[in-house]
Amino acid sequence: MNTRTHGTPEPATTTTQAGRRFGMEEAIARAGVSERLLRQCEARGLLQGTLGLGYTHEHVGVLRFVRRAHALGFGMGDIARLLALRQDEHRMSAEVKHIALARTEELESHIEELLATKRVLERLAGLCLGDHQPACPILDELLELRGFSSQPPAPVAPPTASASDCRCAPASR
């Protein structure tokens, strides 16, 4: 019997190495996660059976799963659901697919937002000649951009330069 598992006998197939428990630092290193992510997993109940006794190979596997799912942009709620489905022998793969496709829809929406932002920035950069004069329609446009505030913008004096007069210094890199 292993007293570290509250008197529960270890399965006959468990080797000493497989039943080994790790401290937090070693579990973090083996899983490639941060302490913060480990703590989030604990807070959400994703790491069952630690009870201050350390982390097992199973816990490290869960942390790796969480790390990979997190890298794909899944939120902790979806990750918890995916882990529950992983452990459910009667799961339907359609549920897993639904979660993955919902994430792809979120990504597609985010990509569209990023592309729209990129087009605005390219348009603004196209207004500037990039020389060493102070007048700059990019700055003038940034003062006038709509949709970033629920309050109407305060009246602004008309710009002193047109797009053709732009003589902004190029942005430093």
N, C-alpha and C positions, 0 to 999 in steps of 0.2 A: 504494500500500500504506500501511496505517496501522500504524506501528511500535508504537503503543499497544496493538494487539490481537495482538502477537507475530508480526508479519509476515503475518497473514492478510489478504487483500484484502477491502475493504469491498464489500458488494453494490452493484450499480450503482444500485439504487433508494434507497439510504441517502443522505440529505442530510447536510450538515455539521451541521445542528441536531439531527437524529435520532441521530447518532453521538456527540453531545456527552456528556462525562462530567462528573458533578457531584461536588463535595466532600461530605463527610458532612453538614455543616450544611444545605447546599442540598437534598440528597436528603431529609433529615428534614423540612424546610419544605415541599417540594413534595408529599411523601406525607402530611404531617400526622401523623407518628408521633413517638414519643420516641426518644432515643438508645438507651435500654434495649431497646425493641422491635426496633430495627434490629440491635442486638447479638445478641438472641435469634435473629433470623432468620439472621444470619450463622453463629451457633454451630450451628444446626440444618441448615445447608447450603441454606437456601431462596433465598439470593442467590448464584447461580452466576456465576463469571467476574469478580469484582471484583478479586481479586489485588492489592489495594492501588492499583489504577488509577483508582478512583472508581466512581461509580454511573451507570448509564445510565437512559434513559426506561423500559426494561423493568424494571429494578430498582425504580424508583419505582412502576411499576404493580403489582409484586409486593407492595411495602410497603403500598400502598393496599388491595389485596386482603386482606392480613393484618389491617390495621386494621379493615376492615369485618367480616371474619369474627370477629375478636376482640370487636368491639362486640356481635355476636350471641351471644357467650358460648362460641364454639368454643375448645377447648384447642389448644395448639400442635401436638399430635399429629394432631388432626383437620384443622387448617389445612394441615399438611404433606401429608396425604393428599388434601385438596381441591385443593391446588396441583398435586400429581402427576397427579390426574385431569384437571385443566384442561389440562395439557400433553400428555396422552395422547389422540391422535387416534382411538384405538380404544376409548375408555372407553364404558362403558354408563351412561346417565344414572341407571339404577336404583341404582348404587353411590353416586352423589351424593345421591340422594333418601334412601337408607338412612341416610347420615351426618346429613342434615338432620333426619330423623324421630327419630333417636336423640337428637339435641340437644333436640327438642321434648319428648320423654319426660323428659329430665333437668330441663327447665324446669318441666314439669307437676309433677314430684315436689317441686321446690324451692318452687313456688307453694303446694302443699298444706302444706308445712312452715311457710311464712310465714303462711298463713291460720290454722293451728293456733296458732302463736305469738301472732298478733293476737287470737284468741279468748281465750286465757289472759290476755293483758294487759287486754283489755276487761273480763273477769270480775273481775280484781283491782281495776281502777279502779272498778268498780261497787260494790265492798265499802266504799269510802271516801266519807265525807260531804264531805271536803275543807275542813274548817274549821281552826282553829289549835290544836287539842289534840294532844298528842304520841302518843297511842295510835293504832296504825295496823295494821289487818289485812293490808295489802299487804306490809309488811315482815315480819309474822309468816308470811304465806303463802310469801314468798320463802325464808325459812329452811326451810320444809317441802317445797318443790317436789321431786318425785322425778324420776329419769331423767336427771339432769345429772351424775351421778357414779357410778362403779362401786362406791364404798364406801358402806356404809350411813351415814346421817346420825347424828351424835352426839346423844344424848338432849338434848332442849331442854325447859326449864321451860314449863308450859302458858302460852299467851298470857294477858295480863292484860285484854285487851279483846276483845269479840266484834265481828263485822262491824257490828252495829247501833250499837256504841259508837265507831266510827271517827270521829276528828276530825282527820284529817291535813290539813296545809296543802296547798293545790293546788300541783302542780308548776309551777315557773317555766318560762317558755318562752324 
